[in-house]
Amino acid sequence: GAHERERERDDESKRETRRDTMGSNTMGMPYGLQAMLKEGHKHFSGVEEAVMKSVEACKAISKCTRTSLGPTGLNKIIVNHLNKVYITSDAGTILTELEVQHPAAKLLVHAVKAQQQEVGDGANMVMSISGEMLSKAEALLRDGLHPTEVAEGYSKAAKKALELLKDLCIEDTKDLDFSDVGSVAERLKGALKSKQNGYEEYLAPIVAQACIDICPDNRHNFNVDNVRVAKLVGGFVDQSQIIQGIVIRRNVEGTVRSVEDAPVAIFSQGVDTASTETKGTVLINSAQELKDYHKSEEQELEAIIKGIADLGTKVIVSGQSIGEMAMHFIEKYEMMAIKIPSKFELRRICRATGAQAIPKFIVPGKEQLGMAQKVEAMEIGGNKVTVIKQDRRVGKVATIILRGATDHLMDDMERALDDAVNTFKALCKDTRALPAGGATEMALSRKLLEHGRKQTGLEQYAIAKYAEALEVVPVSLAENGGLPTTETLAQLRAQHAAGNTVGVNAVTQEVAALGITDLYYTKYWALKFACDAAVTVLRVDQIIMAKQAGGPKKPQQGHWDDN
């Protein structure tokens, strides 16, 4: 039925258009595509319109994130549609929060998101390189090369670049001692420095320690989610610390403030008198019966809580409210009560203690309880928190307590830590490292230029442009660090031609070999995604946008009192 209706509707609309076009050619009715599509659509076609427009849009968006590249990158203030303020230089966050409308620019944003999911770091590199590749392609297209040829050349160049990347790995980085905090911290510094320059000395060892503490025996199973960050305003960054276990940003409910070696019962529903599932009516004839009814309810509740206490439970965690009466009995049996409104936090606590969440308030089975080494309520800089400490055997969860002056600062710190933890995860998959500071890109660029000269055919121009596009990384680093770009680039090229793999040290404003490394894994995926995105944009020759859905906007009504 549906198909037939569709077809009828199609025929109907065809008849309409035909009647329109035939009947009103004289009336100046548009021919061709205009007549075929619904009114209100936009349509760009051909190299000039579609490709150049896309390239423009992509250039604009990559320019936006390029200034945030590297340790001296500038921050952006973004106020999203909910009026939440972000102050960050993290390209992943910037692009997620900007609501990009242009379809071609969206492709680049998707590439960045793919990088965030795959590696969790290097988002800015994807954006910068793909944007630069497109802006270099523009020159080639103006010279009359066909977009397909440019795209082909780029694909070949990228393939070659990924092969060359392997040879650039620093010799002795293949093996890394994962139990040594110092050497792991060295590897994480690059990721931290590019987001939070100056704090990496404090933060790298902390993150390294946290990751190593919870890293399972099989490194490939490392779960990023198990390194938590608790942000507590006040103090200074170097007062940050790691706690084995979970930090909950709430106080405990009762008077018991600290327990050790405690069995934990976790209820995902509230801890309160059971209201019946079905609607029931109780007929009460006298005051005495009412008293007895209350009494029996109390006894029921006490029986459950006594049962829980008899299992040896010392901590009760509730997902919803804890009733007054229940609280009274929990106090009576000297148990600790914690309320956790967040479902996800509750699951994490289950993971950390090895407990099962019980959906109904009943006496649990022995096997449903978890264990916590120590649960205590503490005060950290005026914030009351509850800390569930755990030895490493049971729950592999570590929490980094971040201290800092303002919320915005710490939000940004948290993003940096997030990148560092992701870098650790990537390290677990592949420990190889590359020289940082644009050194890798310069070396690649040089090798690709040589490779391009040997090629015949039109692709060689594209390969040369790809090589030039890679220089965007050192150039941006220099720009953001306030170095003169042309001189810096000249120095870099000279050094690389002499065989020294040096990069731009934007902090000390010099061209030198940096002690910092980038991960091979990050660069590999960044180059891959950047090329894919750029090539996809180049292969587009028509953009047809339908009219936006939704009727006319209704007039904004002022307050009725105002007029």
C-alpha positions in Angstrom: 0.0 0.0 0.0 2.7 2.4 1.0 4.6 2.0 -2.2 1.6 2.6 -4.3 0.8 5.7 -2.4 4.4 6.9 -2.9 4.1 6.2 -6.6 0.8 8.0 -6.8 2.3 11.0 -5.0 5.3 10.9 -7.3 3.1 10.8 -10.4 1.0 13.6 -8.9 4.0 15.8 -8.3 5.5 15.0 -11.8 2.2 16.0 -13.3 2.4 19.2 -11.3 5.9 20.1 -12.4 5.2 19.1 -16.0 2.1 21.3 -16.1 4.2 24.1 -14.5 7.1 23.9 -16.8 5.1 23.4 -19.9 2.5 25.9 -19.1 4.8 28.6 -17.9 7.9 28.6 -19.9 6.7 31.9 -21.4 6.2 33.1 -17.9 9.9 32.8 -17.1 9.7 29.5 -15.3 13.2 28.1 -14.7 14.4 25.1 -16.7 16.5 22.2 -15.7 17.4 21.5 -12.1 15.6 24.5 -10.8 12.3 23.1 -12.0 13.1 19.6 -10.8 13.7 20.5 -7.2 11.4 21.9 -4.6 11.5 25.7 -4.2 13.8 27.0 -1.5 16.6 24.6 -2.2 20.2 25.7 -2.8 22.4 24.2 -5.4 26.1 24.7 -6.2 27.8 22.8 -8.9 31.0 22.7 -10.8 34.6 23.3 -9.6 34.2 27.0 -9.1 31.1 26.9 -7.1 31.0 23.6 -5.2 34.7 22.8 -4.6 35.9 26.3 -4.0 33.1 27.1 -1.7 33.8 23.9 0.3 37.5 24.7 0.4 36.7 28.2 1.7 34.5 26.9 4.5 37.1 24.3 5.5 39.9 26.9 5.5 37.9 29.1 7.7 37.2 26.4 10.3 40.8 25.1 10.3 42.1 28.6 10.8 40.0 28.8 13.9 41.6 25.8 15.5 45.1 26.3 14.1 45.8 29.2 16.5 45.3 26.7 19.4 47.9 24.3 18.2 50.8 23.5 20.5 51.8 24.6 24.0 51.6 28.4 23.2 48.3 27.9 21.4 45.7 30.5 22.3 42.5 29.7 24.1 39.0 30.1 22.7 36.0 31.2 24.7 33.0 29.4 23.4 29.5 30.0 24.7 27.3 27.2 23.5 23.5 27.3 22.9 22.8 26.5 26.6 25.0 29.4 27.7 27.7 27.2 29.1 31.1 28.8 28.8 34.1 26.8 27.6 37.6 28.3 27.8 39.9 25.8 26.0 42.5 25.2 23.4 41.4 21.6 22.9 40.4 21.3 19.2 38.1 18.3 20.0 36.1 20.3 22.5 36.0 23.5 20.3 34.7 21.6 17.3 32.2 19.6 19.3 30.7 22.8 20.8 30.7 24.8 17.6 27.6 23.9 15.7 29.1 23.7 12.2 26.5 24.1 9.5 28.4 23.9 6.2 28.3 20.3 4.9 31.9 20.3 3.7 33.2 21.7 6.9 31.2 19.1 8.8 33.2 16.4 7.0 36.4 17.8 8.7 34.6 17.9 12.0 33.7 14.3 11.6 37.3 13.4 10.9 38.3 15.2 14.1 35.7 13.3 16.0 36.9 10.0 14.6 40.4 10.9 15.8 39.0 11.7 19.2 37.4 8.3 19.4 40.3 6.3 17.9 43.2 8.0 19.8 41.8 10.7 22.0 44.5 13.2 21.1 45.8 15.0 18.0 42.5 16.4 17.0 44.1 19.7 16.2 46.6 18.1 13.9 43.8 16.5 11.8 42.0 19.8 11.4 45.2 21.8 10.6 46.5 19.4 8.1 43.3 18.7 6.3 42.5 22.4 6.1 45.9 23.2 4.8 45.7 20.4 2.2 42.5 21.9 0.9 43.9 25.4 0.8 47.0 24.1 -1.2 44.6 22.2 -3.5 42.9 25.5 -4.3 46.0 26.8 -6.1 46.2 23.6 -8.1 42.6 23.8 -9.1 43.1 27.4 -10.2 45.9 26.2 -12.4 43.5 23.9 -14.1 44.1 20.5 -12.6 41.1 18.4 -12.2 39.9 17.8 -8.6 40.1 14.0 -9.2 43.8 14.3 -10.1 44.5 16.3 -7.0 42.6 13.8 -4.9 44.5 10.9 -6.4 47.8 12.6 -5.8 46.9 13.3 -2.2 45.9 9.7 -1.6 49.2 8.5 -3.0 51.2 11.0 -1.0 49.3 10.0 2.2 50.0 6.4 1.6 53.7 7.1 1.0 53.7 9.4 4.1 52.5 6.6 6.3 55.2 4.3 5.0 57.9 6.9 5.7 56.5 7.6 9.1 57.7 4.2 10.3 61.3 5.0 9.5 61.1 8.3 11.5 60.4 6.5 14.8 63.0 7.2 17.5 65.2 4.1 17.7 64.9 3.0 21.3 61.2 3.7 21.8 60.0 0.3 20.8 60.1 -1.0 24.3 58.9 0.9 27.3 59.0 -0.2 30.9 55.4 0.2 32.0 56.1 -0.1 35.7 58.5 2.9 35.7 56.5 6.0 36.4 59.3 8.3 35.2 59.6 6.9 31.7 55.9 6.7 31.2 55.5 10.3 32.4 58.1 11.5 29.9 55.9 10.1 27.1 52.8 11.8 28.4 54.4 15.2 28.7 53.8 16.0 25.0 50.0 15.6 25.3 49.8 17.6 28.5 52.2 20.3 27.4 50.2 21.1 24.3 47.1 21.8 26.5 48.4 23.0 29.8 51.8 24.4 29.2 53.9 24.8 32.4 51.9 22.3 34.5 53.1 19.2 32.7 55.9 18.7 35.3 53.3 18.2 38.1 50.6 16.5 36.1 52.6 14.0 34.0 53.8 11.9 37.0 50.4 12.0 38.6 48.7 10.7 35.4 51.4 8.1 34.8 51.1 6.9 38.4 47.3 6.6 38.2 47.4 4.8 34.8 50.1 2.4 35.9 48.2 1.6 39.2 45.1 0.5 37.4 46.6 -1.0 34.3 45.5 -4.6 34.0 48.0 -7.4 33.4 47.0 -7.5 29.8 47.8 -3.9 28.8 45.4 -3.9 25.8 42.4 -4.0 28.1 43.3 -0.7 29.7 40.0 1.2 30.2 40.2 5.0 30.1 37.1 5.3 32.1 38.8 3.9 35.2 40.9 7.0 35.7 38.5 9.4 37.2 39.1 13.1 37.8 37.5 14.9 40.8 37.7 18.6 40.5 37.8 20.5 43.8 38.1 24.3 43.6 40.8 25.9 45.7 44.5 25.3 46.3 47.0 25.0 43.6 47.7 22.5 40.9 50.6 20.9 42.7 48.3 19.9 45.5 46.6 17.5 43.2 46.9 13.9 44.4 45.9 10.4 43.4 43.6 8.2 45.4 43.2 4.5 44.8 39.5 4.1 44.5 36.7 6.6 44.0 36.1 10.1 45.3 32.4 11.1 45.6 31.7 14.8 45.9 29.1 14.5 48.6 29.1 14.1 52.4 27.9 10.9 54.1 24.3 11.0 55.3 24.6 9.8 58.9 27.0 10.2 61.8 29.4 7.3 60.9 32.3 9.1 59.2 34.8 6.4 58.7 34.9 2.6 58.4 37.6 0.1 57.5 37.4 -3.3 55.7 33.8 -2.7 55.1 31.3 -4.9 53.3 29.2 -2.6 51.1 25.5 -3.1 50.1 24.4 -1.1 47.1 20.7 -0.4 46.5 19.8 1.2 43.2 16.4 2.2 44.4 15.7 4.3 47.6 16.3 2.9 51.0 12.8 3.4 52.5 9.7 1.6 53.6 8.4 -0.4 50.7 5.3 1.2 49.1 3.2 -1.5 47.6 3.4 -2.0 43.8 -0.4 -2.1 43.5 -2.8 0.4 44.9 -4.3 -1.0 48.1 -6.8 0.3 50.6 -6.4 -0.4 54.3 -9.5 -0.1 56.4 -8.7 1.0 59.9 -11.5 1.0 62.5 -9.8 2.4 65.6 -6.8 4.4 66.7 -5.3 1.3 68.2 -5.2 -0.3 64.7 -3.6 2.7 63.3 -0.9 2.5 65.9 -0.4 -1.2 65.2 -0.2 -0.5 61.5 2.6 2.0 62.1 4.3 -0.3 64.5 4.2 -3.2 62.0 5.7 -0.9 59.3 8.5 0.0 61.6 9.2 -3.6 62.5 9.3 -4.5 58.8 11.8 -1.8 58.2 13.9 -2.7 61.2 13.9 -6.3 60.3 15.4 -5.5 56.8 18.0 -3.2 58.2 18.9 -5.5 61.0 19.2 -8.3 58.4 21.6 -6.1 56.4 23.6 -5.3 59.5 23.8 -9.0 60.5 25.5 -9.8 57.2 28.4 -7.7 58.5 27.5 -4.7 56.2 29.1 -1.5 57.3 28.2 0.8 54.4 24.9 1.2 52.6 24.9 3.1 49.3 21.6 4.2 48.0 20.8 5.4 44.5 17.9 7.6 45.7 16.7 9.1 48.9 17.1 7.4 52.3 13.9 7.7 54.4 13.9 9.3 57.9 12.9 6.1 59.5 15.4 4.0 57.6 18.1 6.5 58.6 17.2 6.1 62.2 17.7 2.3 62.1 20.9 2.6 60.0 22.3 4.8 62.8 21.0 2.4 65.4 23.1 -0.4 63.8 26.0 1.9 63.3 26.3 1.7 59.6 27.5 4.4 57.2 25.0 5.7 54.6 25.9 7.3 51.3 23.5 8.7 48.8 24.5 8.7 45.1 22.0 10.3 42.7 24.0 9.5 39.6 23.4 6.2 37.9 26.8 6.1 36.3 28.7 6.9 39.5 26.7 4.1 41.2 27.9 1.7 38.5 31.5 2.8 39.0 31.2 2.2 42.7 29.8 -1.3 41.9 32.9 -1.8 39.7 35.3 -0.5 42.3 33.9 -2.6 45.2 32.8 -5.6 43.3 29.2 -5.3 44.6 26.0 -6.0 42.8 23.4 -3.2 42.8 20.1 -4.5 44.3 17.0 -3.1 42.7 14.7 -3.6 45.6 15.2 -2.8 49.3 15.5 -6.3 50.8 18.1 -8.2 52.7 20.7 -9.0 50.1 22.5 -12.3 49.6 26.0 -12.5 50.9 27.4 -12.7 47.3 25.8 -9.4 46.4 27.9 -7.4 48.9 31.1 -5.7 47.8 34.2 -4.9 49.9 35.9 -1.6 50.4 39.2 -1.3 52.2 38.3 2.1 53.7 35.5 4.5 53.3 35.8 7.8 55.0 34.3 11.3 54.8 37.0 14.0 54.4 37.2 17.6 53.8 39.5 18.8 51.0 39.8 22.6 50.8 36.3 23.2 52.2 34.7 20.6 49.9 33.2 17.7 51.8 33.9 14.5 50.0 33.6 10.8 50.6 36.5 8.6 49.6 36.2 4.9 48.9 39.7 3.6 49.1 40.5 0.3 47.5 43.5 -2.0 47.3 44.6 -2.8 43.8 43.3 -6.4 43.8 39.6 -5.6 43.7 38.6 -2.5 42.0 41.0 -1.1 39.4 39.8 2.5 39.7 42.0 5.5 40.5 40.9 9.0 41.0 43.0 12.1 40.5 41.9 14.9 42.8 42.5 18.1 40.8 43.0 21.4 42.6 42.9 24.7 40.9 41.8 28.3 41.2 38.6 28.4 39.1 36.2 26.0 37.5 37.1 26.9 34.0 40.8 26.3 34.7 40.1 22.9 36.0 37.7 22.0 33.2 40.5 22.6 30.9 43.0 20.7 33.1 40.6 17.8 33.0 40.6 17.8 29.2 44.4 17.8 29.3 44.4 14.9 31.7 41.9 13.1 29.5 44.2 13.5 26.5 47.1 12.2 28.6 45.2 9.1 29.8 44.2 8.4 26.2 47.8 8.8 25.2 48.6 6.1 27.8 46.0 3.9 26.2 47.6 4.4 22.8 51.0 3.7 24.3 49.6 0.3 25.5 48.8 -0.5 21.8 52.0 0.9 20.3 54.9 2.3 22.2 56.8 3.8 19.2 57.4 7.6 19.4 58.3 10.3 17.0 60.2 13.6 17.5 57.7 16.4 18.4 57.5 20.1 17.7 56.8 19.7 14.0 60.1 17.8 13.5 58.3 14.7 12.2 56.2 16.7 9.8 59.2 18.6 8.4 61.1 15.3 7.8 58.1 13.8 6.1 57.7 16.9 4.0 61.3 16.8 2.9 61.1 13.1 1.9 57.8 13.5 0.1 59.1 16.4 -2.0 62.0 14.1 -3.1 59.5 11.3 -3.8 57.2 13.7 -5.7 60.0 14.9 -8.0 60.6 11.3 -9.2 56.9 10.9 -10.2 55.7 11.4 -13.7 52.2 12.6 -14.5 50.1 15.3 -12.9 50.1 13.7 -9.4 53.5 15.0 -8.7 52.1 18.5 -8.2 49.6 17.2 -5.7 52.3 15.3 -3.9 54.5 18.4 -3.7 51.5 20.3 -2.3 50.8 17.6 0.2 54.4 17.9 1.4 54.0 21.6 1.7 50.7 21.2 3.6 52.5 19.1 6.3 54.6 22.2 7.1 51.5 23.7 8.6 52.4 22.1 11.9 55.8 23.7 12.5 54.6 26.9 11.0 51.6 27.1 13.3 53.7 26.3 16.3 56.0 29.1 15.3 53.2 31.5 14.7 51.5 30.7 18.0 54.8 31.0 19.8 55.4 34.5 18.3 58.4 33.5 16.2 58.9 34.9 12.7 57.5 32.2 10.6 59.5 32.6 7.4 62.9 32.6 9.1 61.9 29.7 11.4 60.8 27.6 8.4 64.0 28.4 6.6 66.1 27.4 9.6 64.1 24.2 9.9 64.6 23.3 6.3 68.3 24.0 6.5 68.6 21.8 9.6 66.6 19.0 8.1 68.6 19.1 4.9 71.7 18.7 7.1 70.1 15.6 8.6 69.1 16.9 12.0 65.6 16.2 13.0 64.8 19.3 14.9 61.5 21.0 15.7 60.1 24.3 16.9 60.3 24.8 20.6 57.5 27.4 20.9 58.0 27.9 24.6 61.7 28.9 24.5 61.2 30.4 21.0 64.0 28.5 19.2 64.5 25.8 16.7 66.1 22.9 18.5 65.8 19.2 19.1 63.0 18.9 21.7 63.2 16.3 24.5 59.5 15.7 24.0 58.0 13.0 21.8 54.7 12.4 20.1 53.2 9.1 19.7 53.5 7.2 16.4 50.0 6.0 16.9 48.5 9.5 17.2 50.3 10.8 14.1 49.5 7.8 12.1 45.8 8.1 12.6 45.9 11.9 12.3 47.5 11.8 8.9 45.1 9.1 7.8 42.0 10.9 8.9 43.2 14.3 7.6 43.9 12.9 4.1 40.6 11.0 4.0 38.6 14.1 4.9 40.4 16.4 2.5 40.1 13.9 -0.4 36.4 13.5 0.3 35.8 17.2 0.2 37.8 17.5 -3.1 35.7 14.7 -4.7 32.5 16.6 -4.2 31.3 18.5 -7.4 27.8 19.3 -6.5 26.1 20.4 -3.3 22.4 20.3 -3.3 20.7 21.5 -0.1 17.0 21.1 0.4 15.0 23.7 2.1 15.2 23.5 5.8 12.4 21.7 7.4 10.0 23.5 9.7 7.4 26.2 9.0 7.7 29.9 9.5 9.0 30.9 13.0 6.3 32.1 15.3 6.7 35.7 16.4 8.6 36.1 19.7 6.0 37.2 22.2 7.1 39.7 24.8 5.8 39.6 28.4 2.1 40.5 28.5 2.8 43.1 31.1 5.2 45.1 29.0 3.0 46.7 26.5 
